[in-house]
Amino acid sequence: MKQKHLFIVAFKKMIQIIIVCILVLLGIYCFKFYPLERRNTKKLAFSALIIIITLILKRLTIMVPLFGAESLKIGFEYIPVMLAGVILSPSYAYLIGLITDLLGLVISPTGFPFFGFTLNQVLIGLIPSLIAVKVKNVDGKRFSKIVCLMIALFGGAGSLFVALQKTISIGKVTYTLTSLQKGVMIGLCLIASIGFILFMLKRTKNMKDNDVSLFGTWLLSVILVELAITFCLTPFWLQIMYGIPFVVSVSIRVIKACFIIPLEIIIGFPLLKQMDKLYK
């Protein structure tokens, strides 16, 4: 038992070191190929504003202690960081993510920091920034159909997961799900998915040609960030830290995705259009 504990501690330390190395390499890449425009006070001020807004939204985030640990985050702190990523270069996006996470740890310390979540915060801004730089002329109308299909799959998978669950653990309390509760949760998943699909069909039909590429960039940014952070990295970090099974963590996030992804797309794109006019 003692040897097993020592192995787990050593493994966690090794993961921390690897993550720090990845963060350093990402920083070198960003600042070498996309250096900061130090005299551009407009972008610096915008970056500072994004950091402040994100820190405020972090304070408004709800942490749900599923399975005895704070394992499910519900909030909109991703949106300003992703918006900054699309508008600004990768070096700004990297700094915004890094500074936001470090300031968050100072304002609300949670013990010894786990740098996996620091990497998450950096990638939330860096992924959209690299998409905006590397991927040109994303067809928003065509890609929106793929997004609608994904949301439909999330709605179906989330409903199936709820239907198969008999109990759910929140903190130290285990609740037994009744048929009525399951029906309500399944109904909400399906209503959110269908409502978003209808909205997307109407939105893309009336979209102006000059908005199509920007909309495609935003869609691709939201989807890749959610897939990379919400469905891959965060469940992996939670398994390392708290022993929460990866599959279980992903399954819970499928239900969350039915609501959060549509809201990020619907709320974020009008803001992106206005910011794009102001800062580009």
C-alpha positions, 0 to 999 in steps of 0.5 A: 500500500505504501509503495503504491502511494509513493508511486502515485505521488511520483507519477503526479510529480512527473505529470506536473514536470511534463506539463510545465515543459509543455507550457514553456515550449508553447511560450517559446513557440508563440513569442518566437513566431508571433512576438508581442506588439509592445507599442500597441497600447490598444491590444494591451488594454484589450488584453487587460480587460479580457483578464479582468472579465475572465476573473470576474466570471471565474468568481461566478462559476458554479462548481458541482462536487460530483463523486465527492470532488469538485469535478464539474464546472458550470460557467462562461469564463471560456468565452472572453478568453476564446474571443481574445484568441480569435482577435489577438495573436497567439502570444497575447492569447498565451499570456492572457491564459497564463496570467488569468490562471495565475491571478486566479490562484492568488485571488482564490488559492486552492492549495498546491496548484495543478499545472494541468489546469494552467495548460487548459487555460492557456489552450482555451485562448491559444487554440482559437488564436492558431485557428484564426492565424492558420485556418483561412476562410472556414465555411461557416454554413457548411461547418454549422451542419457538422456542429448541429450533428454533433449537438444531436449526438450529444443530446442522444448520448446524454439522454441515454446516459441519464436513462441508464443511471440509477444513482448520482453522487454529489459530494458525499451524498448519493441520490436515487434518480426517479423516473420523473427526474430522469424524464425531466433531464432527458427532456431538457437535453433534447429540447436544448439540442433541438432548439439549438439546431433550429436556431442554427438553421435559421441563423445561417440561412439569413447570414451575410456573406462577409460573416460566414468565414468569421462564424466558421472560425468561431464555430471551429474554435468553440468545438475544438476547445470543448473537445480538447479541454472539456472532453479530453484534458479535464477528465484526464486531470481529474482522474489523476488528481481524484481518481474519477474514472475518465469515462464517467467524467466524459459522460457527465460532460456530454450532458453539459455540452448540450447546453454550454456549447450552444450558449457559447456559440450564440452568446460569443458570435455577436460579441466577436463581430463587434470586437472584430470591427473594433480591434482589427 
